[in-house]
């Protein structure tokens, strides 16, 4: 059995869909942080069957909206003194700023690249968002 020690202070990303851990690791650029990081893949899970996990030792801020777009089922555990101090179930964010791009070539965000792209969640089930400026729909 593989053993990864508990962390004293940091963040544990749990309940990642099996196979998505590496993509999340890369998207968050965890290889560049300098913190000790453990990426566990295909870990047995009673709820999911198999899951991925990422443990990051040390202080670290994460963009929870970005995590929600990558895998809305992630649970973020904030660890202090070796104990889980706070658990956050990420879910899909209601509003997304500068993480998605509008595909409508007539949208003002296409002609004004310095303008923030803003999307609001339309349907949780279908993972559909709407551009704040032109109304274009986007499924993630």
C-alpha positions as CSV (number, residue, x, y, z in Angstrom):
1,X,0.0,0.0,0.0
2,X,1.2,3.5,-0.8
3,X,1.6,5.8,2.1
4,X,1.7,9.6,2.0
5,X,2.3,11.3,5.4
6,X,-0.1,13.9,6.7
7,X,0.7,17.5,6.2
8,X,1.1,20.0,9.1
9,X,-0.1,23.1,7.2
10,X,-1.4,23.3,3.7
11,X,-4.3,22.2,1.4
12,X,-5.7,18.9,0.3
13,X,-7.7,18.7,-2.8
14,X,-9.9,15.7,-2.4
15,X,-12.7,13.9,-4.4
16,X,-11.1,14.8,-7.8
17,X,-12.5,12.6,-10.5
18,X,-10.1,9.8,-11.3
19,X,-7.8,10.9,-14.2
20,X,-8.3,14.6,-13.7
21,X,-5.6,15.1,-11.0
22,X,-2.7,15.7,-13.4
23,X,-4.7,18.2,-15.5
24,X,-5.6,20.1,-12.3
25,X,-2.0,19.9,-11.1
26,X,-0.8,21.5,-14.4
27,X,-3.6,24.1,-14.6
28,X,-2.8,25.3,-11.1
29,X,1.0,25.3,-12.0
30,X,1.8,23.4,-8.8
31,X,5.2,22.4,-10.2
32,X,6.2,26.1,-10.0
33,X,5.1,26.9,-6.5
34,X,8.2,25.5,-4.7
35,X,5.9,23.8,-2.1
36,X,6.1,20.0,-1.5
37,X,3.2,18.5,-3.5
38,X,1.9,15.0,-3.7
39,X,-0.4,14.0,-6.6
40,X,-2.2,10.7,-5.9
41,X,-4.0,9.0,-8.7
42,X,-6.6,6.2,-8.8
43,X,-6.9,6.1,-5.0
44,X,-9.6,3.7,-3.8
45,X,-12.7,5.6,-2.7
46,X,-16.0,4.4,-1.1
47,X,-18.0,7.2,-2.7
48,X,-16.4,7.4,-6.1
49,X,-14.8,4.0,-6.6
50,X,-11.5,5.7,-7.6
51,X,-10.4,9.3,-7.1
52,X,-7.4,11.5,-7.4
53,X,-6.0,13.7,-4.6
54,X,-3.5,16.5,-4.4
55,X,-1.7,17.4,-1.2
56,X,0.1,20.8,-1.0
57,X,2.3,21.4,2.1
58,X,2.7,25.0,3.1
59,X,0.6,28.2,2.8
60,X,-1.1,28.5,-0.5
61,X,-4.0,30.4,-1.9
62,X,-6.1,28.8,-4.6
63,X,-8.6,30.2,-6.9
64,X,-11.7,28.3,-6.0
65,X,-13.6,29.5,-9.1
66,X,-10.9,28.0,-11.3
67,X,-11.1,24.7,-9.3
68,X,-14.9,24.6,-9.7
69,X,-14.5,24.9,-13.5
70,X,-11.9,22.1,-13.6
71,X,-13.9,19.7,-11.4
72,X,-16.9,21.0,-9.5
73,X,-16.9,18.0,-7.1
74,X,-13.6,18.8,-5.5
75,X,-13.5,19.3,-1.8
76,X,-10.8,21.6,-0.5
77,X,-9.5,20.8,3.0
78,X,-7.5,23.5,4.7
79,X,-5.0,22.0,7.1
80,X,-3.5,23.8,10.2
81,X,-1.4,22.1,12.9
82,X,-2.1,18.7,11.2
83,X,-5.9,19.1,11.6
84,X,-8.6,19.9,9.0
85,X,-9.7,23.4,10.0
86,X,-12.1,24.1,7.1
87,X,-13.7,22.1,4.3
88,X,-15.0,23.7,1.2
89,X,-17.1,21.9,-1.4
90,X,-16.2,23.9,-4.5
91,X,-19.1,23.4,-7.0
92,X,-19.6,25.5,-10.1
93,X,-19.0,29.2,-9.5
94,X,-22.0,31.5,-10.1
95,X,-19.8,34.1,-11.7
96,X,-16.6,33.6,-13.6
97,X,-14.2,36.5,-14.3
98,X,-11.3,36.2,-16.8
99,X,-11.3,32.4,-16.7
100,X,-13.5,31.8,-19.8
101,X,-13.4,33.4,-23.2
102,X,-16.4,34.3,-25.3
103,X,-16.5,32.5,-28.6
104,X,-18.7,35.2,-30.3
105,X,-16.5,37.1,-32.7
106,X,-18.8,40.1,-32.4
107,X,-18.5,40.2,-28.6
108,X,-16.9,43.4,-27.2
109,X,-14.4,41.1,-25.4
110,X,-13.1,40.0,-28.8
111,X,-12.4,43.5,-29.9
112,X,-11.3,44.9,-26.5
113,X,-8.8,42.4,-25.1
114,X,-8.2,44.5,-22.0
115,X,-11.9,44.2,-21.0
116,X,-12.6,41.5,-18.4
117,X,-14.5,38.5,-19.6
118,X,-17.5,37.8,-17.3
119,X,-19.8,34.8,-17.4
120,X,-22.7,33.9,-15.2
121,X,-23.9,30.4,-14.5
122,X,-27.2,29.6,-16.4
123,X,-27.7,25.9,-15.6
124,X,-25.8,23.9,-13.0
125,X,-26.8,20.5,-14.5
126,X,-25.6,21.3,-18.1
127,X,-22.6,23.4,-16.9
128,X,-23.8,26.3,-19.1
129,X,-22.6,29.9,-18.7
130,X,-23.7,33.1,-20.4
131,X,-21.4,36.0,-21.5
132,X,-22.3,39.1,-19.5
133,X,-21.8,41.4,-22.6
134,X,-23.3,39.6,-25.6
135,X,-25.4,36.7,-24.0
136,X,-23.5,34.0,-25.9
137,X,-23.9,30.6,-24.2
138,X,-20.9,28.4,-23.4
139,X,-20.8,24.9,-22.0
140,X,-17.7,23.8,-20.1
